[in-house]
C-alpha cells in the first residue's frame, strides 16, 4: 500500500466513523415516514451538492457507461437505506445491524471470483475474524421478547444491497471509465436525492422540517459522500480481500475509541476485546 492509498484509507475510515456518529442523531428524528424521508432528502442532497462541486472543479467528458453504473449504484443506495429502516420496525436493532454489516463479505469475495485477485489463508482468517468482531460487538445482555420474523426478508435485502454497493465500486474502479468516479457517485446520489424528495412529497411534506432537524443528516451526507468517493477510488486499486475487511474493521475500531472519548462510554472487557481483535485484524491484513 503506497502513501496515497494509506491517506485515502484513513480519510475513508474517518468519514465513515463520522457518518456512524451523526447517524445516531439522525435516527432520533425518524418518528414518522415524512421525518425519515426528509432526513434522507437532506442527507442525499448534501452528498449530491458536495459531489457536484467536486465534478465541476475538474470537468471531464462523461461516458454512457458511467451513467448506467451510477443509476445502478443509486438504486442500491436507496434499497440499502430503505430496507434497513423497514427491517428495524419489527426486528431487533442489534441483529439488524449485524446482518447489514456482513454485506462487506460480498465485495470481499467478489475480487477473487471475478477479478482473479489472490485470496490467501491469512485473508480468510482475517475475514472470519472480522465477521466475529461484528457479531460479538453487536451482542447485548438485555433479555427481549421473541421478535417477529417479518423483518428477515427486508434485512437480507438491505445486506445484499450494501454488499452490492461495494461490488459496484469495484466494477466502476476497474472499468475503462475509472477516471469518472465522481460523476458515477454524483449520478447515484442525485438519483437517491430525487427519489427521497418525491417520497417525502408523497407523504404530504408534514415532517419535522427545520434547520435543527436537518443538521445531523447534513453532516451525515457530508461524511457519506466523501467516504463513498474514497471507497470507490480504493476499491479499484486495492485487493478486495484486503480493502473491504480492513476499512470495515478500522471503522469499528475508531468508532469504539470515539465512543469512549466523546460519549464517555465505559471501558468494559467486551470493548477491550473488540479493540485488541480489531488491531490484530488490521495488522493481519497489513502483512
C-alpha positions, 0 to 999 in steps of 0.5 A: 500500500503506497502513501496515497492509498494509506491517506485515502484509507484513513480519510475513508475510515474517518468519514465513515466513523463520522457518518456512524456518529451523526447517524445516531442523531439522525435516527432520533428524528425518524418518528414518522415516514415524512421525518425519515424521508426528509432526513434522507432528502437532506442527507442525499442532497448534501452528498449530491451538492458536495459531489457536484462541486467536486465534478465541476472543479475538474470537468471531464467528458462523461461516458454512457457507461458511467451513467448506467453504473451510477443509476445502478449504484443509486438504486442500491443506495436507496434499497440499502437505506430503505430496507434497513429502516423497514427491517428495524420496525419489527426486528431487533436493532442489534441483529439488524445491524449485524446482518447489514454489516456482513454485506462487506463479505460480498465485495470481499469475495467478489475480487477473487471470483471475478477479478482473479485477485489472490485470496490467501489463508491469512485473508480468510482468517482475517475475514472470519475474524472480522465477521466475529468482531461484528457479531460479538460487538453487536451482542447485548445482555438485555433479555427481549421478547421473541421478535417477529420474523417479518423483518428477515426478508427486508434485512437480507435485502438491505445486506445484499444491497450494501454488499452490492454497493461495494461490488459496484465500486469495484466494477466502476474502479476497474472499468475503462471509465475509472477516471469518472468516479465522481460523476458515477457517485454524483449520478447515484446520489442525485438519483437517491436525492430525487427519489427521497424528495418525491417520497417525502412529497408523497407523504404530504411534506408534514415532517419535522422540517427545520434547520435543527432537524436537518443538521445531523443528516447534513453532516451525515451526507457530508461524511457519506459522500466523501467516504463513498468517493474514497471507497470507490477510488480504493476499491479499484486499486486495492485487493478486495480481500484486503480493502473491504475487511480492513476499512470495515474493521478500522471503522469499528475500531475508531468508532469504539475509541470515539465512543469512549472519548466523546460519549464517555462510554465505559471501558468494559472487557467486551470493548477491550476485546473488540479493540485488541481483535480489531488491531490484530485484524488490521495488522493481519491484513497489513502483512 
